Amino acid sequence: MRSLAAPLAALALVAAAPVTPAASAPPTFEHAGTTCARPQYGGRQGVTLLFGGAAPDKPTNAVVVAPGDPVKNAPAVLWIHWLGEPATTNHTEFMSDAEALAKRGVVSLLVDMPWSQKDWFTGVRTTETDYADTVAQVITLRRALDCLTKIPGVDATRVAFVGHDFGAMDGALMLAVDDRARFAVLMTPTLSFWEWYLLGKPPADAAAYVAQMSAFDLPGWLAQGKQKATLLQFGQNDEYVAQATGIALRNAVPDRDRTLKAYRLDHALDDPTAHDDRRAWLIAHLGV
């Protein structure tokens, strides 16, 4: 996970330096021409599916988990993992959830996002590329939806999104521009990408960096969300997200069947209660 020690020098620069105006044009997440491998149903263990990410030469790995038999008019869920413990910083974070829902006829697509790479936060991503990479990540989610809804037997009108940590934050942006995910579970997002990214190596010009990355601040995007219902899950002992942040983000979500649940847990939310609540909410809203 990210270091707990924030770069105080960089934060001081943000406070002291004049703010550079943000880019005049908001970020766009347009995409076209997604190429999806045709998966074969594989039951419990899932089937690996490669699809084009934001760039054609960088395919994204994902896993399909579906009932053992071919489905008809099946609801579907897109799952995007967190940046946390190495063992679960990949599609396996939600494998047990997907397997449980497969028993009820749900098709899932679990995606390996860029932060599943070893040392992604400290050794791969850079402040110079964070803006473009954030756009690319959201495009990857939209392409994942393309592939999920093309799976034979999937009902494109009953699709849910589940994201944790950075997965929830990218998902909040995607939900604002793509109406295919009718239901959303957002786990432990924070208000802005830059506040987490500044926990790493500081940029050369912190004020300019914050101004640029503020284009992705979540409240404004959440307010544009197209989903019909939202479940927000937060931990009361979260070392990265304050309880007040959870309330602020809940208030930003359109008041259409929105629910905030807080648990006596840390950022991982790795507890049967949180899992059971998430599954029960999805079952109820997907109608399975």
Residue pairs with C-beta under 8 A, 6 or more apart in sequence:
1 83
1 84
1 85
1 267
2 83
2 121
2 196
2 199
2 200
2 240
3 199
3 200
4 239
5 199
6 198
6 199
7 198
7 199
7 200
7 201
7 202
9 202
10 198
10 202
10 203
10 206
11 198
11 206
13 202
13 206
13 207
14 198
14 206
14 207
14 210
17 205
17 206
17 207
18 207
19 207
19 210
19 211
20 205
20 207
20 208
20 211
20 212
21 211
22 211
22 212
22 214
22 215
23 212
23 215
26 215
27 131
27 134
27 135
27 215
27 216
28 135
29 135
29 138
29 139
29 142
29 173
29 174
29 177
29 178
30 139
31 54
31 139
31 142
31 143
33 52
34 51
34 52
34 143
34 146
34 147
35 51
35 52
35 56
36 49
36 51
36 146
36 147
36 150
37 49
37 50
37 51
39 47
39 49
39 64
39 151
40 47
41 47
41 64
41 66
41 67
41 68
41 69
41 70
41 71
42 64
42 66
43 66
43 67
43 68
43 102
44 65
44 68
44 99
44 102
46 63
46 64
46 65
46 66
46 95
46 98
46 110
47 63
47 64
47 66
48 61
48 62
48 63
48 64
49 61
49 62
49 63
49 64
49 109
49 147
50 59
50 60
50 61
50 62
51 59
51 60
51 62
51 143
51 144
51 146
51 147
52 59
52 60
52 143
53 59
53 60
53 136
53 139
53 140
53 143
54 135
54 136
54 137
54 139
54 140
54 143
55 136
60 111
60 112
60 140
60 143
60 144
61 91
61 111
61 112
62 91
62 109
62 110
62 111
62 112
62 144
62 147
63 91
63 95
63 109
63 110
64 107
64 108
64 109
64 151
65 95
65 98
65 99
65 102
65 107
65 108
65 110
66 74
66 102
66 106
66 107
66 108
66 151
67 74
67 102
67 103
67 105
67 106
67 107
70 152
70 153
71 105
71 107
71 153
71 154
72 153
73 153
73 155
74 105
74 106
74 107
74 153
74 154
74 155
74 158
75 105
75 106
75 107
75 154
75 155
75 158
75 159
75 160
75 286
75 287
75 288
76 106
76 107
76 108
76 109
76 148
76 149
76 151
76 154
76 155
76 156
76 158
76 159
76 160
77 98
77 101
77 106
77 107
77 108
77 109
77 159
77 160
77 161
77 162
77 282
77 286
78 108
78 109
78 111
78 141
78 144
78 145
78 148
78 159
78 160
78 161
78 162
78 181
79 91
79 93
79 94
79 97
79 98
79 108
79 109
79 110
79 111
79 162
79 163
79 167
80 111
80 113
80 141
80 161
80 162
80 163
80 164
80 167
80 168
80 170
80 171
81 88
81 89
81 90
81 91
81 92
81 93
81 94
81 110
81 111
81 112
81 113
81 116
81 164
81 165
81 167
82 88
82 89
82 93
82 164
82 165
82 166
82 167
82 187
82 188
82 267
82 268
83 89
83 115
83 120
83 121
83 165
83 166
84 93
84 164
84 165
84 267
84 268
85 268
86 118
88 270
89 115
89 116
90 112
90 116
91 110
91 111
91 112
91 116
92 110
93 164
94 108
94 110
94 162
95 110
96 275
97 108
97 162
97 275
97 278
97 279
98 106
98 108
98 110
100 279
101 108
101 279
101 282
101 283
101 288
102 108
104 283
104 288
105 288
106 282
106 286
106 288
107 148
107 151
107 153
107 154
109 144
109 147
109 148
109 151
111 140
111 141
111 144
113 137
113 140
113 166
113 167
113 170
114 120
114 124
114 125
114 133
114 137
115 121
115 125
115 166
117 124
121 200
122 200
122 201
125 133
125 197
125 200
126 201
127 197
127 200
127 201
127 202
127 203
127 204
127 209
128 203
130 193
130 194
130 197
130 209
130 213
131 212
131 213
131 215
134 170
134 173
134 193
134 213
134 216
137 166
137 170
138 170
138 173
138 174
138 177
141 161
141 170
141 171
141 174
141 178
142 174
142 177
142 178
145 159
145 174
145 178
145 180
145 181
148 154
148 159
149 156
149 159
149 180
156 180
157 182
158 182
158 286
158 287
159 180
159 181
159 182
159 183
160 181
160 182
160 183
160 184
160 185
160 282
160 285
160 286
161 171
161 174
161 175
161 181
161 183
161 184
161 185
161 227
162 171
162 184
162 185
162 187
162 278
162 282
163 169
163 170
163 171
163 172
163 184
163 185
163 186
163 187
163 189
164 187
164 188
164 269
165 187
165 188
165 189
165 267
166 196
167 187
168 186
168 187
168 188
168 189
169 189
169 190
169 193
169 216
169 218
171 181
171 184
171 186
172 186
172 189
172 218
172 221
172 222
172 225
173 216
173 218
173 221
174 181
175 181
175 184
175 221
175 222
175 225
175 226
175 227
176 221
176 222
176 224
176 225
176 226
177 224
178 226
179 226
181 226
181 227
182 227
182 228
182 229
182 285
183 227
183 228
183 229
183 230
183 282
183 285
183 286
184 225
184 227
184 229
184 230
184 231
185 230
185 231
185 232
185 233
185 278
185 281
185 282
186 230
186 231
186 232
186 233
186 249
187 232
187 233
187 234
187 269
187 278
188 233
188 234
188 235
188 238
188 240
188 241
188 267
188 269
189 218
189 241
189 249
190 196
190 218
190 240
190 241
190 245
191 217
191 218
191 219
191 245
191 248
191 249
192 213
192 214
192 216
192 217
192 218
193 213
193 216
193 217
194 209
194 210
194 213
194 214
196 240
197 213
198 206
198 209
198 210
203 209
218 249
218 252
219 248
219 249
219 252
220 252
222 249
222 252
222 253
222 254
223 252
223 253
223 254
225 253
225 254
227 256
228 256
228 257
229 256
229 257
229 258
229 259
229 285
230 253
230 254
230 256
230 257
230 258
230 259
231 258
231 259
231 261
231 277
231 278
231 281
232 246
232 249
232 250
232 253
232 258
232 259
232 260
232 261
233 261
233 262
233 263
233 269
233 274
233 277
233 278
234 241
234 243
234 245
234 246
234 260
234 261
234 262
234 263
235 241
235 262
235 263
235 264
235 265
235 266
235 267
235 268
235 269
236 243
236 262
236 263
236 264
236 265
237 264
237 265
237 266
238 265
238 266
238 267
239 266
239 267
240 267
241 267
243 262
246 260
246 262
247 260
250 258
250 260
259 281
261 274
261 277
263 269
263 271
263 273
263 274
265 271
265 274
